[in-house]
Amino acid sequence: MSFGNIVGQLLQNMSSQSHSRLERTTSSEGLGGLMDIAQNFLSNKQAGNMTGGQASGLGALAGALLGGGSSAATGALGGSAMAILGTLAVSALQNWQNNTPASAAGPASEAPQSLPQEQIEALAAPQTERLMIKAMITAAKADGQLDQKEMDNIFGKIGADGITDEERRLVMEELGRPMDLQALVSMVPNEAVAAQVYAASLFAIDIDTEAERAYLRQLAQALKLDGGTVSRLHELTGSPMA
């Protein structure tokens, strides 16, 4: 197993609503928009400028979405899980940037605005997989410190087969740490990964308590995400606004 596989299992099972949100995101309604942005990326010069190794970043992730279709909802492991989160981030950011009036964003561009190359590559980096785990576990602590029963429940959703000692240690350490929003935010390298962190957090909680809503508002502010990007992420995942 890899940290990406763990992200996939948490993406489906972290909260009582995780799987239904994942199904909506990868349904014809939600996936249509994601597949459009994925296709645009693959045909964009950004993908063409990547080396073979770099193409295993969002280019390959976008390909996983395009090839997986709705099956991504039931098999969101490894690359597919990161594909969903990465493409959600790109879609939300580009949707906001490309629909911002010229008076607010400067001269309008004829072509859709592209994210910087290093931001695209960071979406699929190994350290980003670990960051997604941290983001989801931190969000789960929003309504209070996790008790042992809740910790066991979360960890029990991660299949035991193939988990290395390092992976198990990382998850258990994250589960046992006090919630620390600033520590999480300090690990976010750029705007694209910030949107990815927020997307992962939406799958981790049900957003049915004031504490969870307050956490998401604080998270968006700490990540410096604009309101348009946040709204788009909620829309794409079918999550109620905080």
Secondary structure, 3 states (H helix, E strand, C coil): CCHHHHHHHHHHHCCCCHHHHHHHHCCHHHHHHHHHHHHHHHHCHHHHCCCCCHHHCHHHHHHHHHHHHHHHHCCCCCHHHHHHHHHHHHHHHHHHHHHCCHHHHCCCCCCCCCCCHHHHHHCCCHHHHHHHHHHHHHHHCCCCCCCHHHHHHHHHCCCCCCCCHHHHHHHHHHHHCCCCHHHHHHCCCCHHHHHHHHHHHHHHCCCCCHHHHHHHHHHHHHHCCCHHHHHHHHHHHCCCCC
